[in-house]
Amino acid sequence: MNLTIKNKNIKAVFSPLAGSSLRSLIVSTNDASYDVISNFDDDLSPNQLPLGSGSFIMAPWVNRIKSGLLKTEKGLTKLPNDVFFNDRLNAIHGIVWNKEWNIDFHEENRIQCSIDLTKPWPFKGKIVMKAFIQDNSLIQQLSGYNYDDVPMPIGVGWHPWFRRILNKEQAVLKINAKSMWDLDDKGIPTGALIENNEILEKLREGLTPQIDELNKCCLKVNPEEQILYKWPELELLIESSEDLGHIMLYSPENSVCVEPQTTTVNAFQLENDGLDGTGVKYLKKGESFSVSTKWSIDY
């Protein structure tokens, strides 16, 4: 089943059986209603999240782990390579995005779901998702818990597919990014940061993303500084808590992905190689880690 939280301004639909994913975010204005999330206008099947729709949760890592190789105090773990997101060379987007989550509570304007971390992840842990609606905003929180005896690396984030067009024209994306990770042709960071280039200049000024223009574009940002995604009909403002210092962008044909996340791509391997600024957190036994992102609508 799908679960809805709402107030007079916003209605959000979640699918606990399909990764606790956000399937729809409908905003009501004085004269119209708009769903800002791409969902192909389907019936939002509660058991399956089609590729290119919704907003799914990435945990306990985000984006790619090169060749699926995770080296920790537990030794070398081979995580499965992707078979869904058309990568196939790497482990991608964590292990919870398509799993069934537990419903901890569900009220009119808030919801909490959770899931235990199990194999192939080598650590005992848990991910908790909370979401609530406040005025014109959807606020989402992710928490990670380590129940294992050794420190557990963690990265979390959201992967929303926002509509390019609500009714009239394509949206404009504006991000005052600090820098961009230099990626190789496989989408893996080289370790270098780019302080300025054409894409960064366009994002800082505001651009209408062309198809595939922003693919493999991973930014470092000040998470508390607002990201603007503006349609003619309304504006979406994204601001996040301190540890969500990375944004992954993707601009396929029918949507634009603006993904708040705690780490860069392949962060665990880069951290093992001694690179700073990857965003990786290590949780000791019994420790937890929480981040939140606030998506506000301005008419």
Secondary structure, DSSP 8 states (H G I E B T S, - for coil): --EEEE-SSEEEEEEGGGTTEEEEEEEE-SS-EEE-B--TT----TT---TT-SEEEEBSS-SEEGGGEEEETTEEEE----SSSS--SSEESBS-TTS--EEEEEETTEEEEEEEE-TTS-S-EEEEEEEEEETTEEEEEEEEEE-SSS-EEE--EEEEEEESBSSSSB-EEE---SEEEEE-TTS-EEEEEES--HHHHHHHH-B---TTTTTTEEEE--TTS-EEEE-SS-EEEEEE-TT--EEEEE--SSEEEEEEESS-TTHHHHHHTT-S-S--EEE-TT-EEEEEEEEEEE-
